[in-house]
Structure formats: structure tokens, C-alpha cells
Amino acid sequence: MKPLKAFDIQFVGLKIGKHDYKFEIDYKFFEHFEYDEFNDINVTIVLNLVKKSTFLELNFQASGTINVNCDLTNERYDESVNTDFDLVVSFGDEYNDENEAILILPHAEYEINVAHYIYELIVLSLPQKRVHPGVEAGTLGSDILKKLEDLSPKSLENKPPKEDIDPRWETLKKLITDK
């Protein structure tokens, strides 16, 4: 039995029109993809499938929270997710997924597995640099932040930058200021 069989959608027996599906995504879902960047996840995916006579329109809407580590302090926090993705499924002679918004399935296919699209939607919805909201607000009291503050070069912050200027340029600057 396929482990992600719950994400198979059989479109052959569906009537033309709109069909709704709902998926609850947790940490076990990402174990199938061997992805361990998250501490915990609680995301709801609402899939709106519109069946037309010659193609399918899929709209994925993701909302929920993902518990990740801050890139600066390594503190855990919940990052909110609220995103969507549109996919058009067309039919042709052979399978083709080169275009990210259009999937071409062979005419003989009768179902589509949407697990990989849900995986990509969630992973790509997170920011590249994850910063704890307490760091941005200045309210997070972390040992790592205190240590970084202690080790920061304070002598460079207080002194104005010293410019090493060639003495020949100094005399030229006097000509400008003499006017």
C-alpha cells in the first residue's frame, strides 16, 4: 500500500464542476519526503478542484503554523503560513511536468497524487531567513543574543571611521575650500 495514498484524487468518476478536498498536514507527512527542517507543523490544505470537459483546475490553499528554529538565536517559534498555488492539469500523449503551473497527464490516467505539490507549497512558503519575532521587536531574552552583544566590537561603533587620505589630495582640497 502506498504511504501517501490519502492524497490520490480520482478524477475520472467526478462530475463536471467544483469539488473540494481538505488535508491536515502534520510532521509525519514530511517524514515520507525525509525532510526534517521543521520541529512541528499544523497546516490545513484546502484543495478546490474544478473539472472541465478537457482539463482540471486545482487551487491549493495552505494555512496554519510551522514550528521552526530561528536562524539567529536557534530559538523555536511558530511561523504562520498562508499561501496558495494554482495548477492546471491537461491531458496529452505523455507525462510532462516541465512547467510548474501546468501538468500534462497521459490520456489513460484516472487519478493524480497531490502530495508532492502540497510538500512544495509548504516548504516554499517559508521565508529563506527565519527570524524570531522577539528578535525583530527586541523583546527576546536569549543567552545567544547576550553573548553576541558582549562579543560585538564596541570600539568600532563609537569611533568615527578614520579616513587615510593621501597628503597630495589634502592640498587639493584646500584649493576648493579657499574660494
C-alpha positions as CSV (number, residue, x, y, z in Angstrom):
1,M,0.0,0.0,0.0
2,K,1.3,3.4,-0.9
3,P,2.0,5.6,2.2
4,L,0.6,8.7,0.6
5,K,-2.5,7.1,-0.9
6,A,-4.7,9.5,1.0
7,F,-3.5,12.2,-1.4
8,D,-4.7,10.4,-4.5
9,I,-7.6,12.1,-6.3
10,Q,-9.6,10.1,-8.8
11,F,-10.9,12.5,-11.3
12,V,-12.4,10.0,-13.8
13,G,-15.7,9.4,-11.9
14,L,-16.2,13.1,-10.9
15,K,-18.9,15.2,-12.4
16,I,-18.0,18.3,-14.3
17,G,-17.9,21.2,-11.8
18,K,-16.3,22.1,-8.5
19,H,-15.1,19.6,-5.9
20,D,-13.5,20.4,-2.5
21,Y,-10.9,18.4,-0.6
22,K,-9.3,19.1,2.8
23,F,-6.0,17.7,4.1
24,E,-4.5,18.1,7.6
25,I,-0.7,18.1,7.3
26,D,1.5,17.2,10.3
27,Y,5.1,16.1,10.9
28,K,4.5,12.6,9.7
29,F,3.7,13.8,6.2
30,F,7.3,15.2,5.9
31,E,8.9,12.0,7.1
32,H,7.9,10.4,3.8
33,F,9.9,13.1,2.0
34,E,12.8,12.8,4.5
35,Y,12.6,16.5,5.3
36,D,13.4,17.4,8.9
37,E,13.8,21.2,8.9
38,F,10.6,21.6,11.0
39,N,10.1,20.9,14.7
40,D,6.4,20.6,14.3
41,I,3.7,21.5,11.8
42,N,0.0,22.1,11.8
43,V,-1.2,23.2,8.3
44,T,-4.6,22.7,6.7
45,I,-4.7,22.4,2.9
46,V,-7.9,23.2,1.1
47,L,-7.9,21.9,-2.5
48,N,-10.5,23.2,-4.9
49,L,-10.7,21.1,-8.0
50,V,-12.7,22.3,-10.9
51,K,-13.3,19.6,-13.5
52,K,-13.9,20.9,-17.1
53,S,-14.5,18.8,-20.1
54,T,-10.9,18.8,-21.3
55,F,-8.8,19.8,-18.3
56,L,-8.7,20.2,-14.5
57,E,-8.1,23.3,-12.4
58,L,-6.6,22.8,-9.0
59,N,-6.2,25.6,-6.4
60,F,-4.3,24.7,-3.2
61,Q,-4.8,27.0,-0.2
62,A,-2.5,26.4,2.8
63,S,-3.0,28.0,6.2
64,G,-1.6,27.1,9.7
65,T,1.7,27.3,11.6
66,I,5.1,25.7,11.4
67,N,7.4,25.5,14.4
68,V,11.0,26.2,13.2
69,N,14.2,27.4,14.7
70,C,15.4,31.0,14.4
71,D,18.4,31.3,12.2
72,L,20.0,33.9,14.5
73,T,19.2,32.5,18.0
74,N,18.2,28.9,17.3
75,E,15.1,29.6,19.5
76,R,11.9,27.8,18.5
77,Y,9.0,29.8,17.3
78,D,5.8,29.4,15.2
79,E,5.9,30.8,11.7
80,S,2.5,31.3,10.2
81,V,1.7,30.0,6.7
82,N,-1.0,31.5,4.5
83,T,-0.4,30.9,0.8
84,D,-2.0,29.4,-2.3
85,F,-1.0,27.7,-5.6
86,D,-2.8,27.1,-8.9
87,L,-2.2,24.1,-11.1
88,V,-3.8,23.2,-14.4
89,V,-3.9,19.6,-15.3
90,S,-4.2,18.9,-19.1
91,F,-4.1,15.6,-21.0
92,G,-1.7,14.6,-23.7
93,D,0.3,11.8,-25.2
94,E,2.9,11.6,-22.4
95,Y,3.6,12.8,-18.9
96,N,5.1,16.3,-18.7
97,D,5.7,18.4,-15.7
98,E,8.3,20.8,-17.0
99,N,6.1,23.9,-16.5
100,E,5.4,24.5,-12.8
101,A,1.8,25.7,-13.4
102,I,0.8,23.1,-16.0
103,L,0.9,19.3,-15.6
104,I,0.2,17.1,-18.6
105,L,-1.0,13.6,-17.9
106,P,-1.4,10.8,-20.4
107,H,-5.0,10.2,-21.6
108,A,-5.1,6.8,-19.8
109,E,-4.6,8.3,-16.3
110,Y,-7.5,8.3,-14.0
111,E,-6.0,9.8,-10.8
112,I,-3.5,12.3,-9.6
113,N,-1.4,12.3,-6.4
114,V,-1.2,15.8,-5.0
115,A,1.2,15.0,-2.1
116,H,4.3,16.4,-3.9
117,Y,2.5,19.7,-4.7
118,I,1.5,20.1,-1.1
119,Y,5.0,19.4,0.0
120,E,6.5,22.0,-2.3
121,L,3.8,24.6,-1.4
122,I,4.6,24.3,2.3
123,V,8.3,24.3,2.0
124,L,8.5,27.2,-0.4
125,S,6.0,29.3,1.6
126,L,8.6,29.8,4.4
127,P,11.0,32.7,4.3
128,Q,14.6,32.0,3.4
129,K,15.8,33.7,6.6
130,R,13.8,32.7,9.6
131,V,13.9,35.3,12.4
132,H,12.1,35.0,15.7
133,P,9.5,37.8,16.1
134,G,11.1,38.6,19.5
135,V,14.4,39.4,17.9
136,E,12.8,41.9,15.5
137,A,10.9,43.5,18.3
138,G,13.8,43.5,20.7
139,T,11.9,41.6,23.4
140,L,13.6,38.2,23.2
141,G,15.9,37.5,26.1
142,S,18.3,34.8,24.8
143,D,21.7,33.7,26.0
144,I,22.9,33.7,22.4
145,L,21.9,37.3,21.8
146,K,23.5,38.4,25.1
147,K,26.8,36.7,24.1
148,L,26.7,38.3,20.6
149,E,26.2,41.7,22.2
150,D,29.1,41.1,24.6
151,L,31.4,40.0,21.7
152,S,30.5,42.8,19.3
153,P,33.3,45.2,18.7
154,K,32.1,48.3,20.6
155,S,35.3,50.3,20.0
156,L,34.4,50.4,16.3
157,E,30.9,51.6,16.9
158,N,31.9,54.7,19.0
159,K,34.7,56.0,16.8
160,P,34.0,57.7,13.5
161,P,35.7,56.0,10.6
162,K,39.2,57.2,10.1
163,E,40.0,58.0,6.5
164,D,43.5,57.5,5.2
165,I,43.9,60.3,2.7
166,D,46.9,60.9,0.6
167,P,48.6,64.2,1.6
168,R,48.6,65.4,-2.1
169,W,44.8,65.2,-2.1
170,E,44.7,67.3,1.2
171,T,46.4,70.2,-0.6
172,L,43.9,69.9,-3.4
173,K,41.0,70.1,-1.0
174,K,42.4,73.3,0.4
175,L,42.1,74.9,-3.0
176,I,38.4,74.1,-3.1
177,T,37.8,75.4,0.4
178,D,39.8,78.6,-0.1
179,K,37.2,80.0,-2.5
